[in-house]
Amino acid sequence: MPNDEPPKMTRYFAEQVLRKRPYVRLEWCQEVIANPLRRDVQADGRVRYWGYVPPLGRHLRVVTLEDGVTIHNAFPDRRYREVPD
């Protein structure tokens, strides 16, 4: 069942990140959060997700608030490396 609710995002993400990085698409961020290749929790509680975005040709890092849902930042991560299990 599709979720028709608009994605949650911080004011910073909506007003700064999307404006400064017009190549980052909200749907890509949502897909990375839903199906991450990797997920880490930062010391401050924010959650980092990584996923490969074919149209971008790179891995995208998406950072959410502690709830794991509210998008705070997103950017191509040139240094992403798979971490062995």
C-alpha positions as CSV (number, residue, x, y, z in Angstrom):
1,M,0.0,0.0,0.0
2,P,1.6,3.3,-1.1
3,N,2.2,6.0,1.5
4,D,0.5,9.2,0.4
5,E,1.8,11.3,3.2
6,P,4.4,14.0,2.2
7,P,7.9,13.1,3.3
8,K,9.1,14.6,6.6
9,M,12.1,16.9,6.3
10,T,13.8,19.6,8.3
11,R,13.6,23.2,7.4
12,Y,17.3,23.1,6.6
13,F,16.8,20.3,4.1
14,A,13.9,22.0,2.4
15,E,15.4,25.5,2.3
16,Q,19.1,24.9,2.0
17,V,20.0,21.4,0.7
18,L,17.4,21.1,-2.1
19,R,18.3,24.7,-3.2
20,K,22.1,24.2,-3.1
21,R,22.0,20.7,-4.6
22,P,19.2,20.7,-7.2
23,Y,20.5,17.4,-8.6
24,V,19.3,15.6,-5.4
25,R,15.8,14.4,-5.8
26,L,13.4,13.8,-2.9
27,E,12.3,10.4,-4.3
28,W,15.9,9.2,-4.4
29,C,16.2,10.1,-0.7
30,Q,13.1,8.2,0.1
31,E,14.2,5.2,-1.8
32,V,17.6,5.1,-0.1
33,I,15.9,5.3,3.3
34,A,13.5,2.5,2.4
35,N,16.2,0.2,0.9
36,P,19.6,1.2,2.2
37,L,22.8,-0.6,1.2
38,R,24.1,0.5,4.6
39,R,22.7,2.2,7.7
40,D,24.7,3.7,10.6
41,V,23.7,5.7,13.7
42,Q,25.9,8.7,14.4
43,A,27.0,9.6,18.0
44,D,24.4,12.4,18.0
45,G,21.6,10.0,17.2
46,R,21.1,11.0,13.6
47,V,20.9,8.1,11.1
48,R,22.9,7.8,8.0
49,Y,21.7,5.8,5.0
50,W,23.6,5.0,1.8
51,G,22.2,3.7,-1.5
52,Y,23.3,3.7,-5.1
53,V,21.3,5.9,-7.4
54,P,21.8,4.9,-11.1
55,P,20.6,8.3,-12.6
56,L,23.1,10.0,-10.4
57,G,25.8,7.5,-11.1
58,R,26.9,7.6,-7.4
59,H,26.1,6.5,-3.9
60,L,23.8,8.9,-2.1
61,R,24.2,9.5,1.6
62,V,20.9,10.5,3.3
63,V,21.0,11.8,6.9
64,T,17.8,11.7,9.0
65,L,17.0,12.9,12.5
66,E,16.9,10.4,15.3
67,D,13.4,9.2,14.2
68,G,15.0,7.7,11.1
69,V,12.4,9.3,8.9
70,T,12.8,13.1,8.9
71,I,15.3,14.0,6.2
72,H,18.0,16.5,7.3
73,N,20.7,16.2,4.6
74,A,21.6,14.3,1.4
75,F,24.6,14.4,-0.9
76,P,26.6,12.2,-3.3
77,D,29.2,10.3,-1.2
78,R,32.4,9.9,-3.2
79,R,34.1,8.0,-0.4
80,Y,31.4,5.4,0.2
81,R,32.8,1.9,0.6
82,E,31.0,-1.3,1.4
83,V,31.6,-2.6,4.9
84,P,32.1,-6.4,5.1
85,D,29.7,-8.1,7.5
